Amino acid sequence: MAGLFKRGKIYYAMYYVGGHKHRISLETDSLQIAKEKKRQIESALLRGVDTPCRPKPH
């Protein structure tokens, strides 16, 4: 449901909601932590949460 990719040293998640692609930083360089965060995103998407991760405040 969600995919992982690495850009530089940081892992990102990519997922689709309503046909739209979303990419978010997982803010980690650890593959193990990135996989756990990806599972959390997938779980949130299955529960019907459109934005499984909160955006950072500016």
N, C-alpha and C positions, 0 to 999 in steps of 0.2 A: 504494500500500500504506500509506504514512504520509502524513499531512497536516500542513500548517503553518498556524499562526494566530498573530496578534500580539495581545498584551494589554498595553496601555500602550506601553512602548518595547521590550519583550522578546518574542522569538519562542518559540513552544512547538511541540512535535510531538505529534501524536495518532495512535495506532495501536491495532490490535486484536490480542490474543493469546488464543486459546481462547474467542473470543466476548466477551471483556472489553475495555472501552475503557481505554487508558492515555494519560495526558497528562503530558508532562514538559517542564520548562523547558530550552531550549537555551542559556540564559545568554548571549545575545547580542542586540544591537539591529541587527546587520548581516544583511540579507537573504541576501547571498552566503554568509556563514558558516553561517547557518541552513540553507540548501539543502544545503551540504556535510554538515552534521551529520545532516540528514534522510536523505541517501544512505547514510551510515554506519549509521543505524538500520535502513533497509530491507535493507541487505546483511546485517546481523546477524540480522534476522528470517528472511531466506532461508536462512541457515546453520543456523537452528533455535535460536538463542539467545533464551530467553524474556524476559530483561531486558537489552536491548542497551546500556543506559546504567546505570552504577553510581549508586546513590543517594548523596547527600552524607552524610558522617558528621555526627553531631550534636555 
